[in-house]
Structures are given as C-alpha cells and as structure tokens.
Amino acid sequence: MISVKNENEFIALYDDYFPKIYNFIMRTVSSPEAAEDLTSDTFINELEYIKTKNVEIKNFSAWIYKIATNEVLKYLNSKRKKSTLSMDDEAAKLDKYLVDERSDKTEEFTKYWTVKQALEKLKPEEAVIVEMHFFEDKKYEEMAEILKLKETTIRTRVHRILKKLEKIIALDNRIR
C-alpha cells in the first residue's frame, strides 16, 4: 500500500511514473501539448485526492493509470473530431526513428500510418484499451482494475477490438 505522507514520497512517485504516464497519454492523444497538460492534470488530481482523502492506495500503478485514462477519455470525447495531421506531419515524426538515410523505411512508415489511421477510427475507449494492452504492456488483471471491469470483459473487448481493427485495415486497403 502506498500513502503519500510527505513531499519526498510524492516526488519519488512522480519521478517514477511521470515518463510512463506521459508516454501513455502521448501515444493516445498524439499531441505533445495535450499530453503535457493531461499528464499535469493527472498528477494534480492524484495529489489533491491524496491530500484531501488521506488514504492508502493498494495498487498505485493501476490507480494513477485510472486517473490518466479518465483525463484522456475526457479529452478525446471533447475533441471527437478526426486528427488533422497530414502524411507530411507523420513523416516528420517518424524521421527521428530513421537511423540511416540509405535504408528504406517506406514499408515501416506505411505500416505505422495504416495502424495509426485505423486506431483513430476506434472509439476513444477502444483506443485506450489497445494502448494499455499493446503499448503499455498492461496485463488483463491490471486493465480490469484500472477500467473497473471484469477481467473476462477486458479479454473479450481486446479480442473484438483486434477484429475491428483488422476489418478497418482491410477496408482501407480495398479503398486504396
């Protein structure tokens, strides 16, 4: 159990979880500015809750991810519009991964772009589940705790979302 009784304990937790929460949010919202704001909001909410409730947290990781997930869902539901990023914007983001100009990264970029476009067509709640499971390596048990769902429900949703992504990608490939 975790109980933040002093500033040093909070700073240690912040230092440990900030990069994890920021990366989770960044991959989900695809905007550095929004990710910074939402990460800050997550830690502010966490600190306010701990100070006002004076409680011990059994699973800090699940708890902080739950707060972050709520912040992301609020943000995504308020935006509800499609991302306006162009292929050029995405190519610029991918440039940092290019090690050698002579190597051909076209196929990698195409796969990246295809998956990114498919994820944007999911409901925000579905995108968060994919993010947690495949990019954050969260186990079904922890995802169930974070999302306040049964583990079997999470397993079923992951399976259905993957099937949905396959259909989206197949349809997009036929259109091209």
N, C-alpha and C positions, 0 to 999 in steps of 0.2 A: 504494500500500500504506500501511496505517496501523499505526503502532506507538506505543503509549502509553508513553512513557519517563518522563514526569513528570506531576505533578498538574495542571498547567495544560492539558496536552493533553487529559486526561480531562475536565476541567471544560468545555473548549470543545466537545468531542463531546457531553457531557451536555446542555449548554445548547442545542445544535443539535437533538439527537434526542429529548430528553425530551417536548416537546409532540407530536411525531409519534407516538411510541410510546404515550404516554398516550391520545391520541385513537383510535389503532388498537385498543387494548385496551378503552377505554371503550365504543366502538361495538359491540364484540364481546360484552362481558360485561354491559353496561347497569347497572353498579353503580359509583358513584364510589369507594366504599371499596375494593372489589375491584380496580378499575382502578389506584388509588394503590398498593396492596400489590403487585400484579403488575408494575407499572412499576418500583417499587423493586427487586423481586426480579430483574427483567431486568437492571438496571444493576449490581446487586451481583454477579450471576453473570458479567456481562461483565468487571467489574473484577477479580474473583477469577481468572477464566480468563487474562486478560492478564498479571496479576502472576505466576501460577504457571507459565504456559507460556512467557512471554516470546516471543511470536510476532508476526509482522506479518500484518495482515488485508488481503486483497486488495480485498474489497468490503464495507466496514464497514456500509453500509446493509442489504445482504442478510443479513449476519451478525447484526446487532442485531435485525432483524425475525425471524430464525430463533429467536433466544433468546426473544423476546416471544411468538412463535407457540407455542413449546413450553410456556411458562408458561400461556398462555391455554388450550391443549388440556388440560393437567393440571387446571386449574381447572374447565373445563367438564365434563370427564369425571368429576371428583369430585362435581360438583353433579348432573348427569344428570337433575335434576328440572326441571319447567317453571317458568318465571318466575311469580311470584305478583303481578306488577304488575296493577293494575286499570286500567280505562279512565280513571278519575279521575287516577291517578298519571301516566299517559301524557299526559293533557290538561295537567296541571301542568307537565310537562317541555316540552311544545310551547308553552306560554304565552310563554316567553322569545322565541319567534320571531314572536309576534304584534306587528305594528308599530302597527296602528290598530284600535281596538275596533270601529269601524264596518265594517271589511272582513270578508267572510265567509270563514273559514278551514276551514269544515266539510269541504269536499272534500279539501283538503290533508291535514287530520288523518286523514280516512278512508283515504286512500292510504297515509299514513305507518303507520297502525295495521295495515292489511292486509299491507303488506310486512314490518313488524316481526313480526307473528304468523306469517307464512309462514317467515321466517328462523329463528324459534325451533323450527320443526318439522324443520329440517335437522339432519344430524349435525354435531357441532362442527367436524370437518374441512372440511365443505362450507361452513359459515358463515364460516370463516376465509378460504377461497378467495374467496367473494363479497366479503367485507370488503376483502381485499387488492386485488382487481381493480377493484371499482367505487367504493370509498370512499377507498382509499389510492392509487389510480391506478398500481398496480404493473403493469409490463409482464410478459408471459408469461415472458420470459427471466429476469427477476429473481425472479419467483414460483417458477420451476423451481429456481433456485439456493437460495432460502430453504427450500423444501419438499423439496429433494433428489429431485426428479422430473424427467422429461424434459419439455421444452417442449411437445411434442405431447400428452403426457399432461395437462398443465395446460389446454391448449386444449380438449381433449375433455371434461375434467371441468367446465370453465366452461360449455360448451355443455349438457352433461347436467344440471348443477345448475339452469341457467336453465329448461330444460324441466320439471324437477321443481318449481321454484317456480311456473311457470305452472299446472301441474296442481293444486298445493296451493291456489293462489289461486282457480282456477276451482271447485274442490271446495268451498272455504269459501264462495264466493259462492252456490253452489247450496243450501248448507245454510241460509243466512240467509234 
